[in-house]
Amino acid sequence: MNLEEMTLPGDRTIRRTFRSTALPWLVLAIGVAASFFLFTFIQHSVEHVARLRFEREANNANAIIQHRLRSYSDILYSLRSLFASEDTVDRLRFHRFVESLDLKHRYPGFVSINYAAYVPARDKKRFEEAVRRDTSLDRRGYPQFAIKPPGERPEYYVAVYLEPMAGYESVFGLDLGANPMAANPDKVAEAVRLHRDSGNLSASAQQLRVKPEAIYLAMRLGVYRNGMPVDTVEQRRTAYLGSVGAAFDVEYLMRGAMNEEMLRYMQLRLYDAGSGIERPDSESSGAKRLLFDSNQLTGRPLSAPALDASPSAFVHVLPVEIAGRVWEFHYSAQKHAIISDTDRMLPPLILAGGLLSSLLLFGMFYSLAYSRSRAVEIANEITKDLRDSTEQLQAMSRRLV
């Protein structure tokens, strides 16, 4: 008697039933796993595409800002060339040159250009008298002119040529080395000395409130006596005449780069991350100075937490070196604002469809397996009944014989 014959009929039935019902459960397990895999894959794909779209918008806005900032710096280099090409640039010549630039239409956000003269303490009185008698642009001169803030200092960096003058009278005569309108006057004074010694374009990265309703940032470039050597720091200090500077309205600049629709869902924060030359590699975010927050363009409170602190937001940081400083543009937006409703519903629909399909396949295979198992049981019962009947007939035949 072999092993199959030794196995009880009930055991064989159980094994056949198990084998027939294992396939539906296997189909269900594979279907559920595949559904969750597709759900995760599609969800990551949707988020990846949305991130790429968000980063493209941020890069485009940043490109506009960089282009405008570099155009501002080009103006300063042109103005320095004017001083280098002429022995004396008086107020009228300065005015005509700036007027020819048509700043209002060609350079939006560029609000002011100025020339700050370097005045040693010994020349202060003579300088003030010369400005008071200057009638090249205004025949009345400037009889009330005086360097401000008042006080005796070793040297002065006096904003003496200013275009436009209207609306910015508070800057006329201002000593940039002791600027009370800066958030940190010491940093501004340091930037003034830096551009004098380096000969390069520099920025203080300090907010200036020339008008109560506006916040400006400024860049400066040193001007040196024509024909004098400027190869070393000492030579540059000896040849130093003053500097040309430009102030630009940060809000206007940002509005030109980010339209109203972008401002509704995207936040931009601009940080000064330090000197582009001496910036430490491990500079912490706490050491960065916030220069601008787009919340001030939308009316949202400036005290609101930054979106880049939220795990449910996209964040894109773009460091840019401008005027010797590293500026970091932090773009952020809530994910749900970038991902469309259709894309957001796609992963759950894929999951629901996969699970439903898996359940339908499970039900179909389970029904087939159950039907087959039931048919086998019925066949076994019929076979058993036939066997019993045959045995009864054989027994009756033997008794009759």
KAWO-V336414 format. One record per residue. N is the residue number from 1. RES is the residue in three letters. SS is DSSP state (@ for helix, = for strand, . for the rest). OMEGA is omega as a letter, one per 30 degrees, with the letter a starting at -180 (none if undefined). Layout:
# KAWO-V336414
n:N res:RES ss:SS omega:OMEGA
n:N res:RES ss:SS omega:OMEGA
This chain:
# KAWO-V336414
n:1 res:MET ss:. omega:a
n:2 res:ASN ss:. omega:a
n:3 res:LEU ss:@ omega:a
n:4 res:GLU ss:@ omega:a
n:5 res:GLU ss:@ omega:l
n:6 res:MET ss:@ omega:a
n:7 res:THR ss:. omega:l
n:8 res:LEU ss:. omega:l
n:9 res:PRO ss:@ omega:a
n:10 res:GLY ss:@ omega:l
n:11 res:ASP ss:@ omega:l
n:12 res:ARG ss:@ omega:l
n:13 res:THR ss:@ omega:a
n:14 res:ILE ss:@ omega:a
n:15 res:ARG ss:@ omega:l
n:16 res:ARG ss:@ omega:l
n:17 res:THR ss:@ omega:l
n:18 res:PHE ss:@ omega:a
n:19 res:ARG ss:@ omega:a
n:20 res:SER ss:@ omega:a
n:21 res:THR ss:@ omega:a
n:22 res:ALA ss:@ omega:a
n:23 res:LEU ss:@ omega:l
n:24 res:PRO ss:@ omega:l
n:25 res:TRP ss:@ omega:l
n:26 res:LEU ss:@ omega:l
n:27 res:VAL ss:@ omega:a
n:28 res:LEU ss:@ omega:a
n:29 res:ALA ss:@ omega:l
n:30 res:ILE ss:@ omega:a
n:31 res:GLY ss:@ omega:l
n:32 res:VAL ss:@ omega:l
n:33 res:ALA ss:@ omega:l
n:34 res:ALA ss:@ omega:l
n:35 res:SER ss:@ omega:l
n:36 res:PHE ss:@ omega:l
n:37 res:PHE ss:@ omega:l
n:38 res:LEU ss:@ omega:l
n:39 res:PHE ss:@ omega:l
n:40 res:THR ss:@ omega:a
n:41 res:PHE ss:@ omega:a
n:42 res:ILE ss:@ omega:l
n:43 res:GLN ss:@ omega:l
n:44 res:HIS ss:@ omega:l
n:45 res:SER ss:@ omega:l
n:46 res:VAL ss:@ omega:a
n:47 res:GLU ss:@ omega:l
n:48 res:HIS ss:@ omega:l
n:49 res:VAL ss:@ omega:l
n:50 res:ALA ss:@ omega:l
n:51 res:ARG ss:@ omega:l
n:52 res:LEU ss:@ omega:l
n:53 res:ARG ss:@ omega:l
n:54 res:PHE ss:@ omega:a
n:55 res:GLU ss:@ omega:l
n:56 res:ARG ss:@ omega:l
n:57 res:GLU ss:@ omega:l
n:58 res:ALA ss:@ omega:l
n:59 res:ASN ss:@ omega:l
n:60 res:ASN ss:@ omega:l
n:61 res:ALA ss:@ omega:a
n:62 res:ASN ss:@ omega:l
n:63 res:ALA ss:@ omega:l
n:64 res:ILE ss:@ omega:l
n:65 res:ILE ss:@ omega:a
n:66 res:GLN ss:@ omega:a
n:67 res:HIS ss:@ omega:a
n:68 res:ARG ss:@ omega:l
n:69 res:LEU ss:@ omega:l
n:70 res:ARG ss:@ omega:l
n:71 res:SER ss:@ omega:l
n:72 res:TYR ss:@ omega:a
n:73 res:SER ss:@ omega:l
n:74 res:ASP ss:@ omega:l
n:75 res:ILE ss:@ omega:a
n:76 res:LEU ss:@ omega:l
n:77 res:TYR ss:@ omega:l
n:78 res:SER ss:@ omega:a
n:79 res:LEU ss:@ omega:l
n:80 res:ARG ss:@ omega:l
n:81 res:SER ss:@ omega:l
n:82 res:LEU ss:@ omega:l
n:83 res:PHE ss:@ omega:a
n:84 res:ALA ss:@ omega:a
n:85 res:SER ss:@ omega:a
n:86 res:GLU ss:. omega:a
n:87 res:ASP ss:. omega:a
n:88 res:THR ss:. omega:l
n:89 res:VAL ss:. omega:a
n:90 res:ASP ss:. omega:a
n:91 res:ARG ss:@ omega:a
n:92 res:LEU ss:@ omega:l
n:93 res:ARG ss:@ omega:l
n:94 res:PHE ss:@ omega:a
n:95 res:HIS ss:@ omega:a
n:96 res:ARG ss:@ omega:l
n:97 res:PHE ss:@ omega:a
n:98 res:VAL ss:@ omega:l
n:99 res:GLU ss:@ omega:a
n:100 res:SER ss:@ omega:l
n:101 res:LEU ss:@ omega:a
n:102 res:ASP ss:. omega:a
n:103 res:LEU ss:@ omega:a
n:104 res:LYS ss:@ omega:a
n:105 res:HIS ss:@ omega:a
n:106 res:ARG ss:@ omega:a
n:107 res:TYR ss:. omega:a
n:108 res:PRO ss:. omega:a
n:109 res:GLY ss:. omega:l
n:110 res:PHE ss:= omega:a
n:111 res:VAL ss:= omega:a
n:112 res:SER ss:= omega:l
n:113 res:ILE ss:= omega:a
n:114 res:ASN ss:= omega:l
n:115 res:TYR ss:= omega:l
n:116 res:ALA ss:= omega:a
n:117 res:ALA ss:= omega:l
n:118 res:TYR ss:= omega:a
n:119 res:VAL ss:= omega:l
n:120 res:PRO ss:= omega:a
n:121 res:ALA ss:@ omega:a
n:122 res:ARG ss:@ omega:a
n:123 res:ASP ss:@ omega:a
n:124 res:LYS ss:@ omega:a
n:125 res:LYS ss:@ omega:a
n:126 res:ARG ss:@ omega:l
n:127 res:PHE ss:@ omega:a
n:128 res:GLU ss:@ omega:l
n:129 res:GLU ss:@ omega:a
n:130 res:ALA ss:@ omega:l
n:131 res:VAL ss:@ omega:l
n:132 res:ARG ss:@ omega:a
n:133 res:ARG ss:. omega:a
n:134 res:ASP ss:. omega:a
n:135 res:THR ss:. omega:a
n:136 res:SER ss:. omega:a
n:137 res:LEU ss:. omega:l
n:138 res:ASP ss:. omega:a
n:139 res:ARG ss:. omega:l
n:140 res:ARG ss:. omega:a
n:141 res:GLY ss:. omega:a
n:142 res:TYR ss:. omega:a
n:143 res:PRO ss:. omega:a
n:144 res:GLN ss:. omega:a
n:145 res:PHE ss:. omega:l
n:146 res:ALA ss:. omega:l
n:147 res:ILE ss:. omega:l
n:148 res:LYS ss:= omega:f
n:149 res:PRO ss:. omega:a
n:150 res:PRO ss:. omega:l
n:151 res:GLY ss:. omega:a
n:152 res:GLU ss:. omega:l
n:153 res:ARG ss:. omega:a
n:154 res:PRO ss:. omega:a
n:155 res:GLU ss:= omega:a
n:156 res:TYR ss:= omega:l
n:157 res:TYR ss:= omega:a
n:158 res:VAL ss:= omega:l
n:159 res:ALA ss:= omega:a
n:160 res:VAL ss:= omega:l
n:161 res:TYR ss:= omega:a
n:162 res:LEU ss:= omega:l
n:163 res:GLU ss:= omega:f
n:164 res:PRO ss:. omega:l
n:165 res:MET ss:. omega:a
n:166 res:ALA ss:. omega:l
n:167 res:GLY ss:. omega:a
n:168 res:TYR ss:. omega:a
n:169 res:GLU ss:@ omega:a
n:170 res:SER ss:@ omega:a
n:171 res:VAL ss:@ omega:a
n:172 res:PHE ss:. omega:a
n:173 res:GLY ss:. omega:a
n:174 res:LEU ss:= omega:l
n:175 res:ASP ss:= omega:a
n:176 res:LEU ss:@ omega:l
n:177 res:GLY ss:@ omega:l
n:178 res:ALA ss:@ omega:a
n:179 res:ASN ss:. omega:a
n:180 res:PRO ss:. omega:a
n:181 res:MET ss:. omega:l
n:182 res:ALA ss:= omega:l
n:183 res:ALA ss:. omega:l
n:184 res:ASN ss:. omega:a
n:185 res:PRO ss:@ omega:a
n:186 res:ASP ss:@ omega:l
n:187 res:LYS ss:@ omega:l
n:188 res:VAL ss:@ omega:l
n:189 res:ALA ss:@ omega:l
n:190 res:GLU ss:@ omega:l
n:191 res:ALA ss:@ omega:l
n:192 res:VAL ss:@ omega:l
n:193 res:ARG ss:@ omega:a
n:194 res:LEU ss:@ omega:a
n:195 res:HIS ss:@ omega:l
n:196 res:ARG ss:@ omega:a
n:197 res:ASP ss:@ omega:a
n:198 res:SER ss:@ omega:a
n:199 res:GLY ss:. omega:a
n:200 res:ASN ss:. omega:l
n:201 res:LEU ss:. omega:a
n:202 res:SER ss:= omega:l
n:203 res:ALA ss:= omega:l
n:204 res:SER ss:. omega:a
n:205 res:ALA ss:. omega:l
n:206 res:GLN ss:. omega:l
n:207 res:GLN ss:. omega:l
n:208 res:LEU ss:= omega:l
n:209 res:ARG ss:. omega:l
n:210 res:VAL ss:. omega:l
n:211 res:LYS ss:. omega:a
n:212 res:PRO ss:. omega:a
n:213 res:GLU ss:. omega:a
n:214 res:ALA ss:. omega:l
n:215 res:ILE ss:. omega:a
n:216 res:TYR ss:= omega:l
n:217 res:LEU ss:= omega:a
n:218 res:ALA ss:= omega:l
n:219 res:MET ss:= omega:a
n:220 res:ARG ss:= omega:a
n:221 res:LEU ss:= omega:a
n:222 res:GLY ss:= omega:l
n:223 res:VAL ss:= omega:a
n:224 res:TYR ss:= omega:l
n:225 res:ARG ss:. omega:a
n:226 res:ASN ss:. omega:l
n:227 res:GLY ss:. omega:a
n:228 res:MET ss:. omega:l
n:229 res:PRO ss:. omega:a
n:230 res:VAL ss:. omega:a
n:231 res:ASP ss:. omega:a
n:232 res:THR ss:. omega:l
n:233 res:VAL ss:@ omega:l
n:234 res:GLU ss:@ omega:l
n:235 res:GLN ss:@ omega:l
n:236 res:ARG ss:@ omega:l
n:237 res:ARG ss:@ omega:l
n:238 res:THR ss:@ omega:a
n:239 res:ALA ss:@ omega:a
n:240 res:TYR ss:= omega:l
n:241 res:LEU ss:= omega:a
n:242 res:GLY ss:= omega:a
n:243 res:SER ss:= omega:l
n:244 res:VAL ss:= omega:a
n:245 res:GLY ss:= omega:l
n:246 res:ALA ss:= omega:l
n:247 res:ALA ss:= omega:l
n:248 res:PHE ss:= omega:a
n:249 res:ASP ss:= omega:a
n:250 res:VAL ss:@ omega:a
n:251 res:GLU ss:@ omega:a
n:252 res:TYR ss:@ omega:l
n:253 res:LEU ss:@ omega:a
n:254 res:MET ss:@ omega:l
n:255 res:ARG ss:@ omega:l
n:256 res:GLY ss:@ omega:a
n:257 res:ALA ss:@ omega:a
n:258 res:MET ss:. omega:l
n:259 res:ASN ss:. omega:a
n:260 res:GLU ss:@ omega:a
n:261 res:GLU ss:@ omega:l
n:262 res:MET ss:@ omega:a
n:263 res:LEU ss:@ omega:a
n:264 res:ARG ss:@ omega:a
n:265 res:TYR ss:@ omega:a
n:266 res:MET ss:= omega:l
n:267 res:GLN ss:= omega:l
n:268 res:LEU ss:= omega:l
n:269 res:ARG ss:= omega:a
n:270 res:LEU ss:= omega:a
n:271 res:TYR ss:= omega:l
n:272 res:ASP ss:= omega:a
n:273 res:ALA ss:= omega:l
n:274 res:GLY ss:= omega:a
n:275 res:SER ss:= omega:l
n:276 res:GLY ss:. omega:a
n:277 res:ILE ss:. omega:a
n:278 res:GLU ss:. omega:a
n:279 res:ARG ss:. omega:l
n:280 res:PRO ss:. omega:a
n:281 res:ASP ss:. omega:a
n:282 res:SER ss:. omega:a
n:283 res:GLU ss:. omega:a
n:284 res:SER ss:. omega:l
n:285 res:SER ss:@ omega:l
n:286 res:GLY ss:@ omega:a
n:287 res:ALA ss:@ omega:a
n:288 res:LYS ss:. omega:a
n:289 res:ARG ss:= omega:l
n:290 res:LEU ss:= omega:a
n:291 res:LEU ss:= omega:a
n:292 res:PHE ss:= omega:l
n:293 res:ASP ss:= omega:a
n:294 res:SER ss:. omega:l
n:295 res:ASN ss:@ omega:l
n:296 res:GLN ss:@ omega:l
n:297 res:LEU ss:@ omega:a
n:298 res:THR ss:@ omega:a
n:299 res:GLY ss:. omega:l
n:300 res:ARG ss:. omega:a
n:301 res:PRO ss:. omega:l
n:302 res:LEU ss:. omega:l
n:303 res:SER ss:. omega:l
n:304 res:ALA ss:. omega:a
n:305 res:PRO ss:. omega:a
n:306 res:ALA ss:. omega:l
n:307 res:LEU ss:@ omega:a
n:308 res:ASP ss:@ omega:l
n:309 res:ALA ss:@ omega:a
n:310 res:SER ss:. omega:l
n:311 res:PRO ss:. omega:a
n:312 res:SER ss:. omega:a
n:313 res:ALA ss:= omega:l
n:314 res:PHE ss:= omega:l
n:315 res:VAL ss:= omega:l
n:316 res:HIS ss:= omega:a
n:317 res:VAL ss:= omega:a
n:318 res:LEU ss:= omega:l
n:319 res:PRO ss:= omega:l
n:320 res:VAL ss:= omega:l
n:321 res:GLU ss:= omega:a
n:322 res:ILE ss:= omega:l
n:323 res:ALA ss:. omega:l
n:324 res:GLY ss:. omega:l
n:325 res:ARG ss:= omega:l
n:326 res:VAL ss:= omega:l
n:327 res:TRP ss:= omega:l
n:328 res:GLU ss:= omega:l
n:329 res:PHE ss:= omega:a
n:330 res:HIS ss:= omega:l
n:331 res:TYR ss:= omega:l
n:332 res:SER ss:= omega:l
n:333 res:ALA ss:= omega:l
n:334 res:GLN ss:= omega:a
n:335 res:LYS ss:@ omega:a
n:336 res:HIS ss:@ omega:l
n:337 res:ALA ss:@ omega:a
n:338 res:ILE ss:@ omega:a
n:339 res:ILE ss:. omega:a
n:340 res:SER ss:. omega:a
n:341 res:ASP ss:@ omega:a
n:342 res:THR ss:@ omega:l
n:343 res:ASP ss:@ omega:a
n:344 res:ARG ss:@ omega:a
n:345 res:MET ss:@ omega:a
n:346 res:LEU ss:@ omega:a
n:347 res:PRO ss:@ omega:l
n:348 res:PRO ss:@ omega:l
n:349 res:LEU ss:@ omega:l
n:350 res:ILE ss:@ omega:l
n:351 res:LEU ss:@ omega:a
n:352 res:ALA ss:@ omega:l
n:353 res:GLY ss:@ omega:l
n:354 res:GLY ss:@ omega:l
n:355 res:LEU ss:@ omega:l
n:356 res:LEU ss:@ omega:l
n:357 res:SER ss:@ omega:l
n:358 res:SER ss:@ omega:l
n:359 res:LEU ss:@ omega:l
n:360 res:LEU ss:@ omega:l
n:361 res:LEU ss:@ omega:l
n:362 res:PHE ss:@ omega:l
n:363 res:GLY ss:@ omega:a
n:364 res:MET ss:@ omega:a
n:365 res:PHE ss:@ omega:l
n:366 res:TYR ss:@ omega:l
n:367 res:SER ss:@ omega:l
n:368 res:LEU ss:@ omega:a
n:369 res:ALA ss:@ omega:l
n:370 res:TYR ss:@ omega:l
n:371 res:SER ss:@ omega:l
n:372 res:ARG ss:@ omega:l
n:373 res:SER ss:@ omega:l
n:374 res:ARG ss:@ omega:l
n:375 res:ALA ss:@ omega:l
n:376 res:VAL ss:@ omega:l
n:377 res:GLU ss:@ omega:l
n:378 res:ILE ss:@ omega:l
n:379 res:ALA ss:@ omega:l
n:380 res:ASN ss:@ omega:l
n:381 res:GLU ss:@ omega:l
n:382 res:ILE ss:@ omega:l
n:383 res:THR ss:@ omega:l
n:384 res:LYS ss:@ omega:l
n:385 res:ASP ss:@ omega:l
n:386 res:LEU ss:@ omega:l
n:387 res:ARG ss:@ omega:l
n:388 res:ASP ss:@ omega:l
n:389 res:SER ss:@ omega:a
n:390 res:THR ss:@ omega:l
n:391 res:GLU ss:@ omega:l
n:392 res:GLN ss:@ omega:l
n:393 res:LEU ss:@ omega:l
n:394 res:GLN ss:@ omega:l
n:395 res:ALA ss:@ omega:l
n:396 res:MET ss:@ omega:l
n:397 res:SER ss:@ omega:l
n:398 res:ARG ss:@ omega:a
n:399 res:ARG ss:@ omega:l
n:400 res:LEU ss:@ omega:l
n:401 res:VAL ss:. omega:none
